[in-house]
Amino acid sequence: MDPKLAFFFYLAAVVCFGIAAFSPVGIGRTGRGVGTRLGLVPLGLGLWLFPTMWTTGTGAF
């Protein structure tokens, strides 16, 4: 994967983590919009791991 593209994946993940850190918290509360912690943490983790998965996949096959 191109390092510039990987940088944008990592940057998007950090933005997701930052928004999730400052979003309102409530047990069982979904909130309004996409700024909920329950949705942004898995998205951030996926964005963070995607460049590594891509590099491993291209090296394996």
URCOR-V58067 format. One record per run of one state. SS is the DSSP state (h for helix, s for strand, l for the rest). FROM is the first residue (numbers start at 1). TO is the last residue. If there is no record, write none. Layout:
BEGIN
ss = <SS/SS>
from = <FROM/FROM>
to = <TO/TO>
END
This chain:
BEGIN
ss = <l/h/l/h/l>
from = <1/3/22/37/61>
to = <2/21/36/60/61>
END
